[in-house]
Amino acid sequence: MSELKPCPFCGASEEDLDFRFAYATKFTKPFLFVGCRKCGGMMVDTDSEHCLNDVKKAWNRRISE
């Protein structure tokens, strides 16, 4: 899955969205996120069972998993 819906906050297109995995630090758990570079809107997922495709699907459905 590579197609993402526009940002629900500002309407930015997929080119302005970022999705990635962030490794754990001593202050945080590992997490996945989809975020908008224009407005800063973000969906963060800390479930270790999820992958980037799970986060993309949730972004497109606009729900938290």
C-alpha positions in Angstrom: 0.0 0.0 0.0 1.5 3.3 -1.0 -1.4 5.6 -1.6 -2.3 7.9 1.3 -5.3 10.2 1.5 -4.7 13.9 1.8 -4.1 15.4 5.3 -7.4 15.6 7.1 -6.3 18.9 8.8 -5.0 21.0 5.9 -5.7 18.9 2.8 -2.0 18.5 1.8 -1.3 15.9 -0.8 0.6 12.6 -0.4 3.9 14.3 -1.5 3.7 16.4 1.7 3.1 13.4 4.0 5.9 11.5 5.7 5.7 8.0 7.1 8.3 6.1 9.0 9.5 4.0 11.9 11.2 5.7 14.8 13.5 3.7 17.0 13.2 3.6 20.7 15.4 5.9 22.8 15.9 5.9 26.6 13.0 8.4 26.7 10.5 6.8 24.2 9.1 3.6 22.9 9.6 2.7 19.3 6.7 4.1 17.2 5.4 4.4 13.6 3.9 7.5 12.3 2.3 9.3 9.3 2.6 13.0 9.5 2.0 16.2 7.4 5.0 18.4 6.6 2.8 21.4 6.0 0.6 21.6 9.2 2.3 19.1 11.5 -0.8 16.8 11.8 0.3 13.4 12.8 -1.0 9.8 13.5 1.3 7.9 15.9 1.1 4.2 16.6 3.1 2.6 19.4 1.8 -0.9 19.0 4.8 -3.1 18.4 2.7 -5.6 16.5 1.9 -3.0 13.8 3.9 -2.2 10.6 3.9 0.8 8.3 1.1 -0.5 6.2 -1.1 -0.7 9.4 -0.5 2.9 10.1 -1.1 3.9 6.5 -4.5 2.0 6.5 -5.4 3.8 9.8 -4.5 7.2 8.3 -6.7 6.5 5.3 -9.6 5.4 7.6 -9.0 8.3 10.0 -9.1 6.1 13.0 -6.8 5.0 15.7 -6.0 1.2 15.9 
